[in-house]
Amino acid sequence: MKIIEPNAKFSADGIISGPYTTKTAKTYHEARKFYQSLDETLSLDTVMYDVYRTTNETPGAKQDMMWGLTVLYPITVNGECNMTRGHFHQDDQRSEVYYGKEGQGLLLMMDKEGHTWAEKVFEGSIHMIDGQHGHRLVNTSLDKPLKVIACWSKHAGYDYEYVEDHPFGFRIFNEDGKIIAKENQ
C-alpha cells in the first residue's frame, strides 16, 4: 500500500498550508464599501482578512470539495466590527459548513426575503449553512483574530452582487465593549 502526504495541513500558527493552497488578502481599499461609513483614519493597505483555499489535486480525484480558512482581523471601522464581504451561492442547492477554530464572532445569515439572523461563532462551533442563505462572518473581538474553517463544493459559486443590491438587515458594532446589532438603514 502506498502512503501519501495530505493535500494540506494546519501549521503551528493555525494557517492552512500545502502545495494546492492559495491565499488571498482583502484590504480596506477593497472592503471599504462593505461598511456603513468610511474611516479616514484606517490605511487603505490595512489587511482586513485573509482567505486560504485548498482543493484535492490528487490524480483522478473529482476535485469537487474545497477546504478553506478565513482569518478575520480584530479591526473596527468607525465602531463597526470587521466582516467578510458576504455572499449567496449561485447554486442554491450547494450548502457549506463552517467550523470555529479560534476567536469569537458571529455568522450573519439572510434569506432572499431579507430576514437576517446570526449564530455565535467560537472555538469548536459548527455551522450548517443552507445553500439558499446568504452568509457573512463578523469578528466581534477587539484583540483576537476570528479563524473559521469552511468546507464547500467548488461548484457552489459566489453571488456577491445580490448582497450588494440587498444588504444584510443588520450591522454589528462594538460600542464600549458591548456588541450591538443595528438595523441596516
For each residue, the residues with C-beta under 8 A, 3 or more apart:
1:
2:
3:
4: 58
5:
6: 9 18
7: 18 19 20 54 55 56 57 58
8: 16 17 18 20 21 54 67
9: 6 16 17 18
10: 14 15 16 17
11: 14 15 16 17
12:
13:
14: 10 11 101 102 147
15: 10 11 52 69 71
16: 8 9 10 11 21 52 54 67 68 69
17: 8 9 10 11 21 52
18: 6 7 8 9 21 54
19: 7 57
20: 7 8 54 55 56 57
21: 8 16 17 18 52 53 54
22: 52 53 54
23: 50 51 52
24: 50 51 53
25: 47 49 50 51
26: 30 31 47 48 49 50 51 84 85
27: 30 31 44 45 46 47 48
28: 31 32 39 42 43 44 45 46 48 77
29: 32 44 45
30: 26 27
31: 26 27 28 34 35 48 49 85
32: 28 29 35 38 39 44 77
33: 164
34: 31 83 85 86
35: 31 32 38 39 77 78 80
36: 77 78 80 171 184
37: 77 78 80
38: 32 35 77 78
39: 28 32 35 42 77 78
40:
41:
42: 28 39 46 75 77
43: 28 46
44: 27 28 29 32
45: 27 28 29
46: 27 28 42 43 75
47: 25 26 27 50 73
48: 26 27 28 31 72 73 75 82
49: 25 26 31 70 71 72 73 82 84
50: 23 24 25 26 47 70 71
51: 23 24 25 26 68 69 70 71
52: 15 16 17 21 22 23 68 69 70 71
53: 21 22 24 66 67 68
54: 7 8 16 18 20 21 22 66 67 68
55: 7 20 63 65 66 67 154
56: 7 20 61 62 63 65
57: 7 19 20 61 63
58: 4 7 61
59:
60:
61: 56 57 58
62: 56
63: 55 56 57 154
64: 153 154 155
65: 55 56 151 152 153 154
66: 53 54 55 150 151 152 153 154
67: 8 16 53 54 55 149 150 151
68: 16 51 52 53 54 149 150 151 152
69: 15 16 51 52 101 147 148 149 150
70: 49 50 51 52 84 137 146 147 148 150
71: 15 49 50 51 52 145 146 147
72: 48 49 82 83 84 103 105 137 138 139 145 146 147 148
73: 47 48 49 82 139 145
74: 82 139 141 142 143 144 145 146
75: 42 46 48 82 139
76: 79 80 81 82 142 173 174
77: 28 32 35 36 37 38 39 42 80 82
78: 35 36 37 38 39
79: 76 173 174 175
80: 35 36 37 76 77 83 171 172 173
81: 76 105 138 139 140 172 173 174 179
82: 48 49 72 73 74 75 76 77 138 139
83: 34 72 80 86 108 136 137 138 139 172
84: 26 49 70 72 136 137 138
85: 26 31 34 136 160 163
86: 34 83 108 134 135 136 160 163 168
87: 134 135 136 158 159 160 162 163
88: 92 112 132 133 134 158 159 162 163
89: 92 94 96 131 152 156 157 158 159
90: 156 157 158 159
91: 94 131 153 155 156 157
92: 88 89 131 132
93: 131
94: 89 91 131 152 153 155 156 157
95: 128 129 130 131 152
96: 89 129 131 135 150 151 152 156
97: 126 127 128 129 150 151 152
98: 107 121 125 126 127 129 135 137 148 149 150
99: 124 125 126 127 148 149 150 151
100: 103 121 122 123 124 125 126 127 146 147 148
101: 14 69 123 147 148 149
102: 14 123 144 145 146 147
103: 72 100 121 122 123 139 141 144 145 146 147
104: 120 121 122 139 140 141 144 146
105: 72 81 120 121 122 137 138 139 140 141 146 148
106: 118 119 120 121 137 138 140 172 179
107: 98 118 119 121 127 129 135 136 137 138 148
108: 83 86 116 117 118 135 136 137 138 168 170 172
109: 116 117 118 119 129 133 134 135
110: 114 115 116 117 133 134 135 163 166 168 169
111: 114 115 132 133 134
112: 88 132 166
113:
114: 110 111 166 169
115: 110 111 169
116: 108 109 110 168 169 170
117: 108 109 110
118: 106 107 108 109 138 170 172 181
119: 106 107 109 125 127
120: 104 105 106 125
121: 98 100 103 104 105 106 107 125 127 137 146 148
122: 100 103 104 105 125
123: 100 101 102 103
124: 99 100
125: 98 99 100 119 120 121 122
126: 97 98 99 100
127: 97 98 99 100 107 119 121
128: 95 97
129: 95 96 97 98 107 109 133 135
130: 95 133
131: 89 91 92 93 94 95 96 156
132: 88 92 111 112
133: 88 109 110 111 129 130
134: 86 87 88 109 110 111 162 163 168
135: 86 87 96 98 107 108 109 110 129
136: 83 84 85 86 87 107 108 163 168
137: 70 72 83 84 98 105 106 107 108 121 146 148
138: 72 81 82 83 84 105 106 107 108 118 146 172
139: 72 73 74 75 81 82 83 103 104 105 145 146
140: 81 104 105 106 146 172 174 179
141: 74 103 104 105 144 145 146
142: 74 76 174 177
143: 74
144: 74 102 103 104 141
145: 71 72 73 74 102 103 139 141
146: 70 71 72 74 100 102 103 104 105 121 137 138 139 140 141
147: 14 69 70 71 72 100 101 102 103
148: 69 70 72 98 99 100 101 105 107 121 137
149: 67 68 69 98 99 101
150: 66 67 68 69 70 96 97 98 99
151: 65 66 67 68 96 97 99
152: 65 66 68 89 94 95 96 97 156
153: 64 65 66 91 94 156
154: 55 63 64 65 66
155: 64 91 94
156: 89 90 91 94 96 131 152 153
157: 89 90 91 94
158: 87 88 89 90
159: 87 88 89 90 162 163
160: 85 86 87 163 164
161: 164 165
162: 87 88 134 159 165 166
163: 85 86 87 88 110 134 136 159 160 166 167 168
164: 33 160 161 167
165: 161 162
166: 110 112 114 162 163
167: 163 164 184
168: 86 108 110 116 134 136 163 171 184
169: 110 114 115 116 183 184
170: 108 116 118 181 182 183 184
171: 36 80 168 181 182 184
172: 80 81 83 106 108 118 138 140 179 180 181 182
173: 76 79 80 81 179 180 181 182
174: 76 79 81 140 142 177 178 179 180
175: 79 178 180
176:
177: 142 174
178: 174 175
179: 81 106 140 172 173 174
180: 172 173 174 175
181: 118 170 171 172 173
182: 170 171 172 173
183: 169 170
184: 36 167 168 169 170 171
185:
